[in-house]
Amino acid sequence: MKETKLTARPRAGKGSGAAGRLRRTGWFPAVVYGEGRPGVDIQLNEHDFVMMLRSHRSENMIVDLAVEGAAKPFKVMLKAMQHHPLTGRVIHVDFYEISMTRKIEIQVPIRLAGVPTGVANEGGILEHVLRALTVQCLPGDLIEEVALDVASLQIGKTLRVRDVQIDAAKYKVLDAPDQVVAAVAAPRTEEEEKAEAEAAAATAAAGPEVLTEKKEEEEGAEGADKGKEAKAPAKEAAKAPPAGKEDKKEKK
C-alpha cells in the first residue's frame, strides 16, 4: 500500500459555533482517538483532505498524520466521516491510531469483474448481494478491494464468500463461507411484472387502515358485552321467588 501523508493543526475551539466558523475558513474539525488516552482535537484543510481521498479507491488507508507541534506523526486510519446533508461536503472526521504489529478488522469492498454469461447470452440479471468482505489483517497488509470473477456465472448460479480469492495466510475472513456474494437471476416475464404492478396498485388504492372505525367497532362490541352483563342479573332476579313467600308456606 502506498504511503499517505496529511498535515493537521491543533484545534482549541469546541462547540457548533466554533466548528461553523472554522468551516467557513476552508478547514473542518477532526479528532484522533487512541487506546488508553483521550482524543486529540485537530483541524484539517478541506481541499487537502478531499484530494487525499480522491487518490484512493476506498477509505481503507493508513495515514501518516503530522500535527503541528507534535513530537512525531500519528499512524492512523479513518474511523468515521460526516458529510453535510445538503452539500455533501466533509464536516467532521474521526481517526483512530493503530499499531503496525497489531491486527485490525476492516471492510474490504468486493469488485465484480467480467460480464456473466448468464447476462450476456441468456438475458439474466446480475445481483450483487454482498458488497464488502469483513477481514482481519495487519495494517501493513491493508488492501483497498478484492476482485471476484463473475464471467462464468449462468442463470441460477451463485458465487459465495468461499469463492473469493484472497491470501489466507494474511487475511482471516470473518464472513460465513456460504454467504452469497453474487448471483444471476432469470429475467422477469411480462406476466410477473404486470402482477407485481397490479399488487402495488391494489395496495396503494386500499390506503391505510382507518383506526377510528376499528375503535368504534371495538367500543360497540364492548358496550354490547356490558349490556349482556347488566341484563344477566336482572334476569336472575326475575326468576327468584318474591321475598317472604317461602316463609308463608313454612308457617302453614
C-alpha positions in Angstrom: 0.0 0.0 0.0 1.3 3.4 -0.9 2.2 5.9 1.8 -0.3 8.6 2.5 0.7 11.8 4.4 -1.6 14.5 5.8 -0.9 17.6 7.8 -3.1 19.0 10.5 -3.2 21.8 13.1 -4.2 21.6 16.8 -7.8 22.8 17.5 -8.8 24.8 20.6 -12.3 25.9 19.9 -15.2 23.5 20.6 -18.9 23.5 20.0 -21.1 24.1 16.9 -20.4 27.8 16.8 -16.6 27.3 16.7 -17.0 24.5 14.2 -19.1 26.6 11.9 -16.6 29.5 11.9 -13.8 27.1 11.2 -15.6 25.5 8.2 -16.0 29.0 6.7 -12.2 29.3 6.5 -11.8 26.2 4.4 -10.9 23.9 7.4 -13.0 21.5 9.4 -12.8 19.8 12.8 -11.5 16.3 13.4 -10.4 14.0 16.3 -7.7 11.4 16.7 -8.6 8.6 19.1 -6.1 6.3 20.7 -6.3 3.4 23.1 -5.9 4.4 26.7 -5.8 8.2 26.1 -8.3 11.0 25.4 -8.9 12.1 21.9 -6.7 14.8 20.3 -8.7 17.7 18.7 -7.3 18.8 15.4 -8.4 20.7 12.3 -7.9 19.7 8.6 -7.7 21.6 5.4 -10.7 20.6 3.4 -9.0 20.8 0.0 -6.0 18.7 1.1 -8.3 16.1 2.7 -10.5 15.7 -0.4 -7.5 15.4 -2.7 -6.2 12.6 -0.4 -9.5 10.7 -0.7 -9.6 11.0 -4.4 -6.2 9.3 -4.7 -7.7 6.1 -3.2 -10.4 3.8 -4.4 -11.8 3.2 -0.9 -11.5 4.7 2.6 -9.2 1.8 3.7 -5.9 3.7 4.0 -3.1 4.2 6.5 -2.3 7.9 7.0 0.8 9.5 8.5 -0.9 12.4 10.2 1.5 15.1 11.1 0.1 17.6 13.7 1.9 20.9 14.1 3.7 21.0 17.4 3.5 17.2 17.9 6.7 15.2 18.5 6.0 12.7 15.8 3.2 11.9 13.3 0.3 9.7 14.2 -0.2 6.5 12.3 -4.0 6.5 11.8 -6.9 5.1 9.8 -10.2 6.6 9.1 -12.9 5.7 11.6 -15.9 7.8 10.7 -16.6 10.7 8.3 -19.6 13.0 8.4 -21.0 14.9 5.4 -23.3 17.9 5.2 -26.8 16.6 4.4 -27.3 19.1 1.6 -24.0 20.0 0.1 -22.2 16.7 0.7 -19.1 18.5 2.0 -17.0 16.8 4.7 -17.7 18.4 8.0 -16.1 16.1 10.5 -13.7 13.2 10.6 -12.7 10.7 13.3 -9.3 8.9 13.1 -8.0 6.1 15.3 -4.4 5.4 16.0 -3.1 2.0 15.1 -0.1 -0.2 15.7 1.6 -1.8 12.7 2.1 -5.0 14.7 -1.5 -5.4 15.8 -4.2 -6.9 13.6 -7.2 -4.8 12.7 -10.7 -5.6 11.4 -11.8 -3.9 8.2 -14.4 -4.0 5.5 -12.9 -4.6 2.0 -15.1 -3.7 -1.0 -15.8 -6.5 -3.4 -15.5 -5.6 -7.1 -17.2 -7.9 -9.6 -15.0 -8.5 -12.6 -16.3 -9.5 -16.1 -19.7 -9.9 -17.6 -21.6 -13.1 -16.6 -22.5 -15.4 -19.5 -26.0 -15.6 -18.0 -26.4 -11.9 -18.6 -24.6 -11.6 -22.0 -26.2 -14.8 -23.6 -29.3 -15.6 -21.6 -30.7 -12.3 -20.7 -30.3 -12.8 -16.9 -29.9 -10.1 -14.2 -26.7 -9.9 -12.2 -27.4 -9.4 -8.4 -24.5 -8.1 -6.3 -25.6 -9.3 -2.8 -22.5 -8.8 -0.5 -20.6 -5.7 -1.4 -17.8 -5.9 1.3 -15.8 -8.6 2.8 -15.0 -8.4 6.6 -11.4 -9.5 7.2 -8.8 -9.3 9.9 -5.2 -8.5 9.0 -2.1 -6.4 9.9 -2.2 -2.8 8.9 0.7 -3.3 6.5 -1.3 -5.9 4.5 -4.3 -3.5 4.0 -5.9 -3.7 0.6 -8.5 -1.4 -0.9 -10.6 -4.0 -2.7 -10.9 -7.7 -3.7 -12.0 -8.8 -7.2 -14.4 -11.6 -7.9 -14.6 -13.0 -11.5 -18.3 -13.5 -12.4 -17.8 -14.2 -16.1 -18.7 -17.9 -15.8 -22.0 -17.3 -14.0 -25.1 -18.7 -15.6 -28.7 -18.1 -14.8 -29.5 -19.7 -11.4 -25.8 -19.9 -10.4 -24.2 -18.1 -7.4 -20.7 -17.2 -6.1 -20.2 -17.3 -2.4 -17.6 -15.9 0.1 -15.6 -19.1 -0.2 -15.2 -18.4 -3.9 -13.4 -15.1 -3.3 -9.6 -15.5 -3.9 -7.7 -14.0 -1.0 -4.4 -14.9 0.7 -5.5 -16.9 3.7 -2.0 -16.5 5.3 -2.5 -12.7 5.6 -6.3 -12.3 5.8 -8.8 -14.1 8.1 -12.2 -13.8 6.5 -14.9 -13.3 9.1 -18.0 -13.7 6.9 -19.7 -17.0 6.6 -18.3 -19.1 3.7 -21.8 -19.8 2.4 -22.8 -16.2 2.3 -23.8 -15.3 -1.3 -21.8 -12.6 -2.9 -23.2 -12.5 -6.5 -25.9 -14.4 -8.4 -27.5 -14.3 -11.8 -31.3 -14.3 -11.7 -33.7 -15.2 -14.6 -35.3 -12.2 -16.2 -38.8 -11.5 -15.1 -41.6 -12.2 -17.5 -44.2 -9.7 -18.6 -46.8 -11.5 -16.5 -44.7 -11.3 -13.4 -44.1 -7.6 -13.9 -47.8 -7.0 -14.6 -48.8 -9.0 -11.5 -46.3 -7.0 -9.3 -47.6 -3.7 -10.7 -51.2 -4.7 -10.0 -50.4 -5.8 -6.5 -48.6 -2.5 -5.8 -51.6 -0.5 -7.3 -54.1 -2.5 -5.2 -52.1 -1.8 -2.0 -52.0 1.9 -2.8 -55.7 2.0 -3.6 -56.6 0.2 -0.3 -55.0 3.0 1.6 -54.1 2.9 5.3 -56.4 1.2 7.9 -58.9 3.6 9.4 -58.2 3.3 13.1 -61.3 5.3 14.1 -63.7 2.9 12.5 -61.9 0.0 14.2 -62.0 1.8 17.5 -65.8 2.4 17.1 -66.3 -1.3 16.4 -64.4 -2.3 19.4 -66.3 0.2 21.6 -69.6 -1.1 20.2 -68.7 -4.7 21.0 -67.6 -3.7 24.4 -70.9 -1.9 25.0 -72.8 -4.9 23.9 -70.9 -7.1 26.3 -71.6 -4.7 29.1 -75.3 -4.7 28.2 -75.4 -8.5 28.4 -73.7 -8.4 31.8 -76.3 -5.9 33.0 -79.2 -8.0 31.7 -78.0 -11.2 33.3 -78.5 -10.1 37.0 -82.0 -8.7 36.1 -83.0 -12.0 34.5 -81.8 -13.9 37.6 -83.8 -11.5 39.8 -87.0 -12.2 37.8 -86.6 -15.9 38.3 -86.2 -15.6 42.1 -89.4 -16.0 44.2 -90.9 -12.9 45.9 -89.5 -12.2 49.3 -91.5 -13.8 52.2 -93.4 -16.4 50.0 -91.4 -19.3 51.3 -91.8 -18.2 54.9 -95.6 -18.3 54.5 -95.5 -21.9 53.2 -93.5 -23.0 56.2 -96.0 -21.4 58.6 -98.9 -23.4 57.0 
